[in-house]
Amino acid sequence: MCVALERDAVCYRLRLPLRTSDGRSFGMSIGPGQPTNSFDVVGVALAPPVAGVYAICRADGSYLYFGHAENIRQRLTAHLIEATSCIHREGAAMFAYELCDAQALRVARQHQLLATYPTPCNPAISLC
């Protein structure tokens, strides 16, 4: 399958959804008004088991947390299980993600998102 890619800052975003053999979409973007999945057992189970950057948001779309992982589904599952975390206290309801293989690019994209959209649940990090 061919997928058209578009360069955005430091990670590639899929212009067309990448689909699994059973038709599930793997392509998303992080940004206001972009599609999201529900942050629950079903939504997280549909997340791709690949490397990328992810955002966890409230129902109103405001960002709570930005992260990156080698396996997005596995990391979101860990967040879902951490029932007393800031993410749950702040009302996590949805998530979005971008696929990004290289760790350095994932870290750079996470920092870019944090600089643009401060969140209550990310620990303070130096963006320098």
C-alpha positions in Angstrom: 0.0 0.0 0.0 1.3 3.5 -0.9 0.7 6.3 1.5 1.2 10.0 0.7 3.2 11.8 3.4 3.4 15.4 4.2 6.3 17.0 6.1 5.2 18.9 9.3 8.0 20.3 11.5 9.8 17.2 12.6 7.4 14.2 12.1 5.5 12.9 9.1 1.8 13.2 9.2 -0.3 10.9 7.0 -2.4 12.7 4.5 -4.4 9.6 3.8 -5.2 7.2 6.7 -3.0 4.1 6.9 -5.3 1.1 7.3 -4.7 -2.3 8.7 -5.9 -5.4 6.8 -9.2 -5.3 8.8 -9.8 -1.6 7.8 -8.8 0.2 11.0 -7.1 3.6 10.5 -3.6 4.2 11.8 -3.3 7.8 10.6 -4.0 10.8 12.8 -2.6 14.3 13.5 -2.3 16.2 16.7 -3.8 19.7 16.6 -7.0 21.6 17.4 -10.0 20.2 15.5 -8.2 17.0 14.5 -9.9 13.6 14.9 -9.5 11.8 18.2 -10.2 8.4 19.7 -11.9 7.8 23.0 -9.5 7.4 25.9 -11.1 4.1 27.2 -10.4 0.4 26.8 -11.9 0.2 23.3 -10.3 3.4 21.9 -6.9 2.5 23.3 -7.2 -1.1 21.9 -7.6 0.5 18.4 -4.4 2.6 18.8 -1.5 1.4 16.6 1.3 -0.7 18.2 3.9 1.4 16.6 6.2 4.4 17.4 4.8 7.9 17.6 3.8 11.0 19.5 0.4 11.2 21.3 -1.8 13.7 23.0 -4.4 13.0 25.7 -7.2 15.6 26.0 -10.3 16.5 27.9 -13.8 16.2 26.3 -13.6 19.9 25.3 -10.4 19.2 23.3 -8.0 20.9 25.7 -4.7 19.1 26.0 -3.7 17.3 29.3 -0.6 15.5 28.3 1.8 15.0 25.3 4.0 11.9 25.2 6.0 9.7 22.8 6.5 6.0 22.7 8.0 3.1 20.8 4.5 1.5 21.0 1.6 4.0 21.2 -1.0 1.4 22.2 1.2 -0.1 25.0 1.9 3.4 26.5 -1.7 4.5 26.3 -2.7 1.3 28.0 -0.3 2.1 30.8 -1.8 5.6 31.2 -5.3 4.1 31.2 -4.3 1.7 34.1 -2.8 4.6 36.2 -6.2 5.5 37.6 -4.8 8.0 40.2 -2.6 10.0 37.7 -3.0 13.6 36.8 -4.4 12.6 33.4 -7.4 10.9 35.1 -7.8 13.6 37.7 -8.0 16.2 35.0 -10.7 14.4 33.0 -9.0 12.5 30.2 -11.5 11.6 27.5 -9.8 11.4 24.2 -6.4 10.9 22.5 -4.7 11.6 19.2 -1.4 10.5 17.8 1.1 11.0 15.0 3.3 8.2 13.7 7.0 8.9 14.0 9.8 6.2 13.9 12.9 8.1 15.1 13.2 8.8 18.8 14.9 12.1 18.3 12.1 13.3 16.1 9.5 12.1 18.5 11.2 14.0 21.4 11.4 17.1 19.2 7.8 16.9 18.2 6.7 16.5 21.9 8.7 19.6 22.8 7.2 21.5 19.9 3.7 20.6 21.1 4.5 21.5 24.7 5.8 24.9 23.6 2.7 25.5 21.7 0.1 24.0 24.0 1.2 23.9 27.7 -0.4 21.1 29.6 -1.2 20.5 33.3 0.1 16.9 33.4 3.5 17.0 31.7 6.3 17.4 34.1 8.3 20.6 33.6 11.0 20.1 30.9 13.6 22.4 29.5 12.7 23.2 25.9 16.3 24.4 25.2 
